[in-house]
Amino acid sequence: MNRLPNLDPLRFFLASLVLLFHLPQLSANQGLPYFDGLPIYHRGLEAVYMFFVLSGFLIIRLIYRAKIRNAFSIRDFYIRRILRIFPLYYLVLGFGLLFYNVILPFLNIPFQINYTWKEAFFYNVFFLPNVFAKIYEPGGIIEILWSIGIEEQFYLMIAPLLFFINVKWVLRILSLLLIGYFILYWSDIFEVLRKYTFVFFYLFSGGVIAILEEKKKLEFLKRFRIFPLVVCVATLLYYSTDWFLLEPLWLRSLFTCVLFALFIHTLAFNNRGVEVNSRILNHFGNISYGIYMFHAIVLNAVVFLFLKLEMLQNLNGTLTIILLHLLSFAGTLLIAHLSYTYFELYFLKLKNKFRK
């Protein structure tokens, strides 16, 4: 299957923003020097939201194209998703539970556990890690799994829905779901949706822009030569400045839904021939799932070293901050690469048996 251009480097960029978001938080929490004086250090959540738009864009596009060929199988779809998500998800979940319940007590490092093993099993096995993270605050290694839960919940909903509706109605149904769910989310009818961050409208927005492209309804955008530049500059400014932090929050969500969807479409289909062909960046994009899943583990390990090693404790603040960044990124990239090469790739190759 041909990969769309520029999206793998985007994945790496977004995963890096999440790491930059969490590094100063953990450093400050442990009394280490930290730096978070640039807006880019505060865009980790927005990076995850763009991940959601990208996921909706790719998954719904895949399902729609399969339906046109009359080749969409719910069974095969779920098996492919399981092979991609579950191995690393349960590996990190298992390590996180072990880390906070066994390793930290063994090292005499205090950490409050507010849940039972039954509760941890129930919420995280039955696709509700976002609820588990919000209720129990189980620690960063486990809490980052909230976003995987949102994607799992979306897959459970979207595959049967698109399977049963006529392909001619896909765009209308998705558009209604996007608008209706957005209104429902920001209303006071079901506050639980905001409480546990059930932000499915980001995934729906990615799906809508994907179907619009498949139906060739966005060709008019390609006639405006400046449009791709405007979208890319606006996205860059959103992540590097505070200019677009609109209030109220529903307005900011509406703005990012549209901007992120247009940005992904621009990178993939309206890029004016500009493609990032770096093998390194594309590889980092391929391992971005591992970067996201392992970064909290690496951050904890790096911070632990700075707290325990005397030679690191004697460094000045600026050098400490620089080394924290370098070691965190290098360690995360290394572990993500090893995980992808010697663990994830085995399951990814199995996915080919379930493609039509």
C-alpha positions as CSV (number, residue, x, y, z in Angstrom):
1,M,0.0,0.0,0.0
2,N,1.4,3.4,-1.1
3,R,2.0,5.7,1.8
4,L,0.8,9.3,1.6
5,P,3.7,11.8,1.5
6,N,4.8,13.9,4.5
7,L,2.7,12.2,7.1
8,D,5.4,10.0,8.7
9,P,7.6,13.1,9.5
10,L,4.5,14.7,10.9
11,R,4.0,11.8,13.3
12,F,7.5,12.2,14.6
13,F,7.0,15.9,15.0
14,L,3.8,15.4,17.0
15,A,5.3,12.7,19.2
16,S,8.3,15.0,19.9
17,L,5.9,17.7,21.1
18,V,4.4,15.3,23.6
19,L,7.8,14.6,25.0
20,L,8.7,18.3,25.2
21,F,5.4,18.8,27.0
22,H,6.1,16.2,29.7
23,L,9.8,16.7,30.3
24,P,9.7,20.1,32.1
25,Q,6.6,18.9,34.1
26,L,8.5,15.9,35.5
27,S,11.7,17.8,36.0
28,A,9.9,20.5,38.0
29,N,7.9,17.9,40.0
30,Q,11.2,16.3,41.1
31,G,13.0,19.6,41.9
32,L,15.3,19.6,38.8
33,P,16.0,22.6,36.7
34,Y,13.6,22.9,33.8
35,F,12.7,25.1,30.8
36,D,9.3,25.6,29.4
37,G,9.4,29.2,28.4
38,L,8.4,28.7,24.8
39,P,4.8,28.0,23.6
40,I,5.9,24.8,21.9
41,Y,6.5,23.3,25.4
42,H,2.7,23.7,26.0
43,R,1.3,22.1,22.9
44,G,1.5,18.4,23.9
45,L,-2.3,18.0,24.2
46,E,-2.8,19.7,20.8
47,A,-0.2,17.4,19.3
48,V,-2.3,14.4,20.5
49,Y,-5.4,16.1,19.0
50,M,-3.7,16.3,15.7
51,F,-2.8,12.6,16.0
52,F,-6.5,12.0,16.4
53,V,-7.3,14.0,13.2
54,L,-4.6,12.1,11.4
55,S,-5.9,8.7,12.7
56,G,-9.5,9.5,11.6
57,F,-8.2,10.7,8.3
58,L,-6.3,7.5,7.5
59,I,-8.7,5.0,9.0
60,I,-11.9,6.3,7.5
61,R,-10.1,6.8,4.1
62,L,-9.0,3.2,4.3
63,I,-12.5,1.9,5.1
64,Y,-14.1,4.1,2.5
65,R,-11.8,2.9,-0.3
66,A,-12.4,-0.7,0.8
67,K,-16.2,-0.2,0.7
68,I,-15.9,1.2,-2.8
69,R,-14.2,-2.1,-3.8
70,N,-16.7,-4.0,-1.8
71,A,-13.8,-5.4,0.2
72,F,-14.3,-4.1,3.7
73,S,-14.2,-6.7,6.4
74,I,-14.9,-5.8,10.0
75,R,-13.1,-8.9,11.2
76,D,-9.9,-8.1,9.2
77,F,-10.0,-4.5,10.2
78,Y,-10.1,-5.3,13.9
79,I,-7.4,-7.9,13.6
80,R,-5.1,-5.4,11.9
81,R,-5.9,-2.8,14.6
82,I,-5.2,-5.3,17.4
83,L,-1.9,-6.3,15.8
84,R,-0.8,-2.7,15.6
85,I,-2.1,-1.4,19.0
86,F,-2.3,-4.2,21.5
87,P,1.2,-5.6,21.8
88,L,2.8,-2.3,22.7
89,Y,-0.2,-1.1,24.7
90,Y,-0.2,-4.1,27.0
91,L,3.6,-4.1,27.3
92,V,3.6,-0.5,28.5
93,L,0.5,-1.0,30.7
94,G,2.1,-4.0,32.3
95,F,5.4,-2.2,32.9
96,G,3.6,0.8,34.3
97,L,1.6,-1.2,36.8
98,L,4.8,-3.0,37.8
99,F,6.7,0.2,38.0
100,Y,4.3,2.1,40.4
101,N,3.2,-0.9,42.4
102,V,6.5,-2.9,42.8
103,I,9.6,-1.1,41.5
104,L,9.0,2.3,43.3
105,P,8.2,0.6,46.7
106,F,11.3,-1.5,46.3
107,L,13.4,1.6,45.7
108,N,11.7,3.3,48.7
109,I,10.2,6.0,46.5
110,P,6.8,7.0,47.7
111,F,3.9,6.9,45.3
112,Q,0.2,6.8,46.3
113,I,-1.8,4.0,44.7
114,N,-5.5,4.8,44.6
115,Y,-6.8,1.8,42.7
116,T,-7.0,-2.0,43.1
117,W,-5.6,-4.5,40.6
118,K,-9.2,-5.4,39.6
119,E,-10.0,-1.7,38.8
120,A,-6.8,-1.4,36.8
121,F,-7.7,-4.5,34.9
122,F,-11.3,-3.5,34.2
123,Y,-10.6,0.0,32.9
124,N,-7.5,-0.7,30.9
125,V,-8.6,-4.0,29.3
126,F,-12.1,-2.8,28.4
127,F,-10.9,0.3,26.5
128,L,-11.3,2.9,29.2
129,P,-7.8,4.0,30.1
130,N,-8.9,7.7,29.7
131,V,-11.4,7.2,32.5
132,F,-8.9,5.2,34.6
133,A,-6.3,8.0,34.2
134,K,-8.8,10.7,35.2
135,I,-10.2,8.9,38.3
136,Y,-7.1,7.4,39.8
137,E,-4.1,9.5,38.5
138,P,-2.0,6.2,38.3
139,G,1.2,7.9,37.1
140,G,2.5,9.3,33.9
141,I,3.6,6.0,32.3
142,I,0.0,4.7,32.6
143,E,-1.8,8.0,32.2
144,I,-0.5,8.6,28.6
145,L,-2.5,5.5,27.6
146,W,-5.7,7.7,27.7
147,S,-5.2,8.6,24.0
148,I,-4.9,5.0,23.0
149,G,-8.3,4.4,24.7
150,I,-9.9,7.2,22.7
151,E,-8.7,5.6,19.4
152,E,-9.8,2.1,20.6
153,Q,-13.3,3.4,21.4
154,F,-13.5,5.2,18.0
155,Y,-12.5,2.0,16.2
156,L,-15.2,0.0,18.0
157,M,-17.8,2.6,16.9
158,I,-16.7,3.6,13.4
159,A,-16.1,0.1,11.7
160,P,-19.7,-1.3,12.3
161,L,-21.2,2.1,11.4
162,L,-19.4,2.4,8.1
163,F,-19.9,-1.3,7.3
164,F,-23.7,-1.0,7.4
165,I,-24.4,2.3,5.8
166,N,-24.4,2.7,2.0
167,V,-21.1,4.2,0.6
168,K,-23.2,7.0,-0.9
169,W,-24.2,8.2,2.6
170,V,-20.8,8.0,4.2
171,L,-19.9,11.7,3.8
172,R,-23.4,12.9,5.0
173,I,-23.4,10.6,8.0
174,L,-19.9,11.6,9.1
175,S,-20.6,15.3,8.7
176,L,-23.7,14.9,10.8
177,L,-21.8,13.0,13.4
178,L,-19.0,15.6,13.4
179,I,-21.4,18.5,13.9
180,G,-23.8,16.7,16.3
181,Y,-21.1,15.3,18.5
182,F,-19.2,18.6,18.6
183,I,-22.4,20.4,19.8
184,L,-23.1,17.6,22.3
185,Y,-19.6,17.6,23.7
186,W,-19.5,21.3,24.4
187,S,-23.1,21.4,25.7
188,D,-23.9,20.8,29.4
189,I,-26.1,17.8,28.6
190,F,-23.3,15.2,29.0
191,E,-20.5,16.9,31.0
192,V,-19.0,13.4,31.3
193,L,-17.7,13.7,27.7
194,R,-15.5,16.6,28.6
195,K,-14.5,15.2,32.0
196,Y,-13.0,12.1,30.4
197,T,-11.8,13.8,27.2
198,F,-14.0,11.8,24.7
199,V,-12.9,14.1,21.9
200,F,-14.2,12.0,19.0
201,F,-14.9,15.1,16.9
202,Y,-11.3,15.3,16.0
203,L,-11.3,11.9,14.5
204,F,-14.6,12.6,12.7
205,S,-13.0,15.8,11.2
206,G,-10.1,13.8,9.8
207,G,-12.6,11.4,8.3
208,V,-14.7,14.1,6.7
209,I,-11.7,15.8,5.0
210,A,-10.6,12.4,3.8
211,I,-13.9,11.6,2.2
212,L,-14.1,15.1,0.7
213,E,-10.8,14.4,-1.0
214,E,-11.8,11.0,-2.2
215,K,-14.9,12.5,-3.8
216,K,-12.8,15.2,-5.4
217,K,-14.7,18.0,-3.7
218,L,-11.5,19.8,-2.6
219,E,-10.1,20.4,-6.0
220,F,-11.0,24.1,-5.8
221,L,-8.4,24.5,-2.9
222,K,-5.7,23.5,-5.3
223,R,-6.4,26.4,-7.6
224,F,-5.4,28.9,-4.9
225,R,-1.6,28.6,-4.9
226,I,-1.2,30.5,-1.7
227,F,-3.7,28.3,0.3
228,P,-1.2,25.5,1.2
229,L,1.3,28.2,2.5
230,V,-1.4,29.9,4.6
231,V,-2.5,26.6,6.2
232,C,1.1,25.5,7.0
233,V,2.0,28.9,8.4
234,A,-1.1,29.1,10.5
235,T,-0.4,25.6,11.9
236,L,3.2,26.5,12.6
237,L,2.1,29.7,14.4
238,Y,-0.4,27.7,16.4
239,Y,2.3,25.5,17.8
240,S,5.0,28.2,18.2
241,T,3.0,31.2,19.5
242,D,0.0,31.9,21.7
243,W,-1.8,33.9,19.0
244,F,-4.5,31.4,18.4
245,L,-5.4,30.3,21.9
246,L,-9.0,31.3,21.3
247,E,-11.6,31.6,24.0
248,P,-14.0,30.1,24.9
249,L,-12.6,26.6,24.6
250,W,-15.3,25.4,22.2
251,L,-14.2,28.0,19.7
252,R,-10.5,26.9,20.0
253,S,-11.6,23.3,19.4
254,L,-13.6,24.3,16.3
255,F,-10.6,26.2,15.0
256,T,-8.2,23.3,15.5
257,C,-10.6,20.8,14.1
258,V,-10.7,22.7,10.8
259,L,-7.0,23.8,10.8
260,F,-5.6,20.4,11.6
261,A,-7.8,18.6,9.0
262,L,-6.8,21.1,6.4
263,F,-3.1,20.9,7.4
264,I,-3.1,17.1,7.0
265,H,-4.9,17.3,3.7
266,T,-2.4,19.9,2.5
267,L,0.6,17.8,3.4
268,A,-0.8,14.7,1.7
269,F,-2.6,16.0,-1.3
270,N,-2.0,19.7,-1.8
271,N,1.7,20.0,-1.1
272,R,2.7,21.5,-4.5
273,G,5.2,18.7,-5.0
274,V,7.0,19.4,-1.7
275,E,7.8,16.1,0.0
276,V,10.0,15.2,2.9
277,N,12.1,12.3,1.6
278,S,14.4,11.9,4.6
279,R,14.8,8.3,5.4
280,I,15.6,9.1,9.0
281,L,12.5,11.3,9.5
282,N,10.3,8.7,7.8
283,H,11.7,6.0,10.0
284,F,11.2,8.2,13.1
285,G,7.6,8.6,11.9
286,N,7.3,4.8,11.5
287,I,8.4,4.4,15.2
288,S,6.3,7.3,16.5
289,Y,3.9,5.0,18.3
290,G,6.8,3.7,20.2
291,I,8.1,7.2,20.8
292,Y,4.8,8.1,22.3
293,M,4.4,5.0,24.4
294,F,8.0,4.8,25.8
295,H,8.8,8.5,26.3
296,A,7.3,8.6,29.8
297,I,9.4,5.5,30.9
298,V,12.6,7.1,29.5
299,L,11.8,10.4,31.2
300,N,11.4,8.7,34.5
301,A,14.7,6.9,34.0
302,V,16.6,10.0,33.0
303,V,15.3,12.0,35.9
304,F,16.1,9.2,38.3
305,L,19.7,9.3,37.1
306,F,20.0,13.0,37.7
307,L,18.5,12.6,41.2
308,K,20.9,9.7,42.2
309,L,24.2,10.3,40.4
310,E,26.4,12.8,42.2
311,M,28.3,13.8,39.0
312,L,25.0,14.9,37.4
313,Q,23.8,16.7,40.5
314,N,26.9,19.0,40.4
315,L,26.1,20.3,36.9
316,N,24.8,23.9,36.5
317,G,21.1,24.5,35.6
318,T,21.6,25.2,31.9
319,L,23.8,22.1,31.3
320,T,21.3,20.0,33.3
321,I,18.4,21.1,31.1
322,I,20.4,20.5,27.9
323,L,21.4,17.0,29.0
324,L,17.9,16.2,30.1
325,H,16.6,17.0,26.7
326,L,19.4,15.1,24.8
327,L,19.2,12.0,27.0
328,S,15.4,11.9,26.9
329,F,15.2,12.2,23.2
330,A,18.1,9.8,22.5
331,G,16.9,7.2,24.9
332,T,13.3,7.4,23.6
333,L,14.4,7.1,20.0
334,L,16.7,4.2,20.8
335,I,14.1,2.2,22.7
336,A,11.4,3.0,20.2
337,H,13.7,1.8,17.4
338,L,14.5,-1.4,19.2
339,S,10.9,-2.1,20.0
340,Y,9.8,-1.5,16.4
341,T,12.6,-3.7,15.0
342,Y,12.6,-6.6,17.4
343,F,9.0,-6.6,18.8
344,E,6.4,-4.6,16.9
345,L,7.5,-5.5,13.4
346,Y,6.7,-9.2,14.0
347,F,3.0,-8.3,14.6
348,L,3.0,-5.7,11.8
349,K,4.0,-8.3,9.3
350,L,1.1,-10.5,10.4
351,K,-1.3,-7.6,9.3
352,N,-0.6,-8.5,5.7
353,K,-2.5,-11.7,6.1
354,F,-5.7,-9.7,6.8
355,R,-5.6,-7.3,3.8
356,K,-7.7,-7.6,0.7
